[in-house]
Amino acid sequence: MRVLLFCPLLFCFSCSSAGKKEEFDRKNLFQTQFFYEQGFPGKALERAKRIKKSSPRYGEALEWIERIELDQLGPAYQEE
């Protein structure tokens, strides 16, 4: 009987956890863009690297990481 009571609770906790991870990733991408635009590429890179490979927003994070690292290398290394 107790097992039947805990199953719905476990489902609710797993859903809220996924929602928290999505919100965490969204927040980090927003902060990445904010810090980059304000002239703090180190902080922006740090925020972008917090997003895990399993996240659906990982592709966006990789684009930011690439952009920031290219800017830090300077114009001699950038593609034309």
N, C-alpha and C positions, 0 to 999 in steps of 0.2 A: 504494500500500500504506500509506503513512504517513497519507494522508487518512482511511482507514478506522480507523486507530488514534485519531485526534484527534476524530472525530465523537462517540463516546461520552463523551469527556472534556469537550467543550463542552456537551453535554447535562447532565452532572452539575454543572458550574459554574453553568449558568443556573438549575437547580433550587435549588441552595444559595443563590444570590443572592436568589431570590424568597422563600425561607424566612427569610433574614436580614432582608429588608425587612418581612415580616410580624411577625417578632419585635421589630424596631425600633418598629413602629407600636403593637404591644401594650404594649411597655414605656413608650412615651410616653403612652399613654392611662392606664396605671396611675399614672405619675408625675403626670399632670395631676390626677387625682382625689386623690392623696395631698397634693400641694401645696395644692390648693383647700381640702381639709378641714383642713389645718394652718394656714390663714390666710395663704397666700402666693399671692394671685391673679395677680400678675405672672409668677411662675415657672410657674404652672399654664397661663396663657395662652401663654407661650412654648413650652411642651411640646406643647400642643394644635396650635399653628400649624406644628409640624415635620412633621405628617402631610400627605402629598401628596394631590392630587385623585385620583390614579390608585389610591389605596389603597382596599380594601374597607371600611376603618374610617373613612373620611373623613366619613361621616355622623355618627358618634359624636363625632368631633373638632369638627364644626360645632356640635353641640348643646352641647358644653362651652364653646366659644368664645362662643356666644350667652349662655349662663348667666353666664359670668364677666364679660362686658362689661355685661350688665344689672345685675349686682351692683355693678359699679364706678360706674355712672351714678347709682345711688341709688334710693330708693323713689319719688321723684316721676315717674320715667320708666318704672317697671314697670307692666305691665298687671294689671288686677284680674281 
